[in-house]
Structures are given as C-alpha cells and as structure tokens.
Amino acid sequence: VSAGENFAGEIQFIAGLPSRKASFSEVLQQSWNPRSQLDGDAIDRYAAAKALSVVGLDSDQELLRALMNDPDSRVALEAAGSLAKLGHSDGLTALLHSVMNPATDYLRMEAIFIISELKSSKLHHEACEVLFDIAKSVQLTGDESRQAAIWGLGFSGLCDFEKILDFLDAEDESERTHAIISLGGVLPNQIISLIANIL
C-alpha cells in the first residue's frame, strides 16, 4: 500500500516481509540491570521491582523499601512482593496491608497472588499463616479474596495442605470448592490420613 491507495477493510488484506532478517547477536551480548530503570516511568519501575525478586541482592533492600512508597500503587505492591520473596518480613507485612486495606480494589487479589508465590522464600511459614488468616477473615466474609487465599495454600501455591483441611466444611460453598480443588491430585500420605479421619 502506498500513499493515496485505497484499502477496503474486510475485503482486502495486506501482507509483507521485512527488508532483512533481524540480527539479535548484539542484543544477546547486552545485559539488563533493573536498577537502571528505577527512575523511569511506572512500567519501567514495575518491571524493575518485579525483576529484583529474582536477581535482587541484600544490598537492594533499601531500593525496594523506597519503591514501597512509589506513587503508583502497582509498583509499590511489586516492591513489597520482591522484598518478601527475598525473605524480608516488612515486605510480607506490606502485602497483608494491601489485602486488608488496598490502595486500589483489584490490588487485594494481586497481593494474595504474590503471597501465594512465597513457597521458596524464607518466609514460607509466615506466608502460610497470613493466607490462613485472610481465608478466615471476618472482614472479608463474602469476598472472593478468601477463596483466593485458600487456593494459595494449595498445590499451585504454598502447599500447606493441612491448613486447607479447615475449609473442607466451610459454610461458603465456593470456599469449600476451592479447598477441595486446591488439594490437587497428589497428596502426602499424612494429609490423606487426616482427610480420612475427617470423613
């Protein structure tokens, strides 16, 4: 198509080829440092905060703590999550705060998902306790975040199957359903025995 030509939607289509193959050799030689993105826009800061959960060092604690006060609440939440993934309890505390008092409503669920990812963190046990408390929270009665917390305790999250047993007889049918499904297909013998005793 060139300037001045007509193009009719749903009648014609356009196809083309690049003038040459892209060369990625230079790009593959480069390294990306998330710390260099902290002065960027909200998307750059978000990506940097998230990446620091994987490549972050103890020396990045203060960077992440500063990002927990970012004006973009999504960036602040990711910074708290990265801090928690690196084993710092103030990150987990901030995540719990985001569940109980979210800056934006949808961030409540996102905070639960992040807590559910702490299986390999030093805070695994504490994260299990936090999700259990969220799932039992009277303040959140009727909110789907309780179901998400139950799910997060299960096989796709923290794998604390014993805590899930408390929800097999929950009043809320959706919570019961989440509890049953979150047990997954392969359970440790100890949990199977506990379930048999309940039944």
C-alpha positions in Angstrom: 0.0 0.0 0.0 1.4 3.4 -0.8 0.1 6.9 -0.2 -3.1 7.6 -2.0 -4.2 4.0 -2.5 -7.5 2.8 -1.1 -7.7 -0.1 1.3 -11.0 -1.8 1.9 -11.4 -3.4 5.3 -12.8 -7.0 5.4 -12.3 -7.2 1.6 -8.5 -6.8 1.1 -5.6 -7.8 3.3 -2.1 -6.7 3.5 1.0 -8.9 3.7 4.6 -8.1 3.7 8.1 -9.1 4.5 10.8 -7.2 6.4 13.6 -6.0 4.2 16.1 -8.1 6.0 16.4 -10.6 8.9 16.8 -9.1 12.3 20.2 -9.7 13.9 20.0 -10.5 17.7 23.7 -11.0 18.2 24.3 -7.5 19.6 21.2 -7.7 21.8 22.2 -11.1 23.2 25.5 -9.5 24.3 23.8 -6.8 26.3 22.8 -7.3 30.0 19.8 -5.6 31.6 20.2 -4.1 35.0 16.7 -3.5 36.6 18.2 -0.9 39.0 18.8 1.4 36.0 15.0 1.5 35.4 14.1 2.9 38.8 14.0 6.5 37.5 11.8 5.5 34.5 8.1 5.6 34.1 5.7 3.4 36.1 6.0 0.5 33.7 9.8 0.6 33.9 9.7 0.8 37.7 7.2 -2.0 37.9 9.4 -4.3 35.7 12.4 -3.4 37.8 10.6 -4.1 41.1 9.4 -7.5 39.8 12.8 -8.4 38.4 14.6 -7.6 41.7 12.6 -10.5 43.3 14.8 -12.8 41.1 18.1 -11.0 40.7 18.0 -8.8 43.8 20.7 -8.8 46.4 20.7 -7.9 50.1 22.0 -4.6 49.0 18.8 -3.9 47.1 16.6 -3.9 50.3 16.7 -0.2 50.6 15.8 0.3 46.9 12.8 -1.9 47.4 11.7 -0.3 50.6 11.8 3.1 48.8 9.8 1.7 46.0 7.1 0.5 48.5 6.3 4.2 48.7 6.0 4.7 44.9 3.1 6.9 43.8 2.0 4.0 41.5 0.3 1.5 43.9 1.1 -1.4 41.5 4.8 -0.6 41.6 4.6 -0.3 45.4 2.9 -3.7 45.7 5.5 -5.4 43.4 8.3 -3.9 45.5 6.7 -5.4 48.7 6.4 -8.7 46.9 10.1 -8.7 45.9 11.2 -7.8 49.4 9.1 -10.7 50.8 10.5 -13.1 48.1 14.0 -12.1 49.2 13.0 -13.0 52.8 12.2 -9.7 54.4 9.2 -9.6 56.7 8.3 -6.0 56.1 7.5 -6.9 52.5 5.0 -9.6 53.7 3.6 -7.1 56.2 3.0 -4.6 53.4 1.4 -7.3 51.3 -1.0 -8.1 54.1 -1.8 -4.4 54.5 -2.6 -4.3 50.7 -5.1 -7.2 51.2 -6.9 -5.7 54.2 -6.6 -2.0 53.0 -5.9 -2.0 49.3 -4.9 1.3 47.6 -7.0 0.1 44.6 -9.6 -2.7 44.9 -8.0 -5.1 42.4 -4.7 -5.0 44.2 -6.2 -7.0 47.1 -6.4 -10.1 44.9 -3.0 -9.3 43.4 -1.4 -9.2 46.8 -2.9 -12.6 47.6 -1.4 -14.0 44.4 2.0 -12.6 45.3 1.8 -14.1 48.9 0.9 -17.4 47.2 4.3 -17.3 45.3 6.4 -17.3 48.5 6.9 -21.1 48.6 10.6 -20.9 48.2 11.1 -17.8 50.3 12.4 -17.9 53.9 9.0 -16.5 54.8 7.1 -19.6 53.6 5.8 -20.5 57.0 4.8 -16.9 57.8 3.1 -16.6 54.3 1.0 -19.7 55.1 -0.1 -18.2 58.3 -1.0 -14.9 56.6 -3.1 -16.7 53.9 -4.8 -18.8 56.5 -5.8 -15.6 58.4 -7.0 -14.0 55.2 -9.1 -17.0 54.4 -10.7 -16.9 57.9 -11.0 -13.1 58.0 -14.5 -12.0 59.1 -13.8 -8.6 57.5 -13.5 -10.4 54.1 -16.6 -12.6 54.5 -18.3 -13.0 51.1 -15.3 -11.6 49.3 -13.6 -13.8 46.7 -10.3 -13.0 48.2 -11.0 -15.6 50.9 -11.3 -18.2 48.1 -8.0 -17.0 46.6 -6.3 -17.3 49.9 -7.5 -20.9 50.3 -6.3 -21.6 46.7 -3.0 -20.0 47.5 -2.5 -22.5 50.4 -2.9 -25.4 47.9 -0.9 -27.3 45.3 -0.4 -24.4 43.0 0.8 -22.1 45.8 2.3 -22.7 49.2 1.4 -26.4 49.5 0.2 -26.2 53.1 -2.4 -28.9 52.7 -3.0 -29.3 56.4 -4.3 -25.7 56.7 -6.7 -26.4 53.8 -8.4 -29.1 55.8 -10.1 -26.4 57.9 -12.0 -25.2 54.9 -13.4 -28.6 53.7 -16.5 -27.8 55.8 -16.7 -24.1 55.2 -20.2 -22.5 55.2 -19.5 -20.9 51.9 -19.8 -23.4 49.0 -17.2 -21.6 46.9 -14.7 -21.7 49.7 -15.4 -25.5 50.1 -14.9 -26.0 46.4 -11.6 -24.0 46.4 -10.4 -26.1 49.3 -11.2 -29.4 47.6 -9.7 -28.5 44.3 -6.6 -26.8 45.8 -5.6 -30.2 47.4 -4.6 -31.3 43.9 -4.2 -34.8 42.7 -1.2 -36.0 44.7 -1.2 -35.6 48.4 1.3 -36.6 51.1 0.1 -39.8 53.0 -0.1 -37.7 56.2 -2.8 -35.5 54.6 -4.7 -38.4 53.1 -4.9 -39.9 56.6 -6.1 -36.6 58.1 -8.8 -36.4 55.4 -9.9 -40.0 56.1 -10.2 -39.1 59.8 -12.4 -36.1 59.0 -14.6 -38.1 56.7 
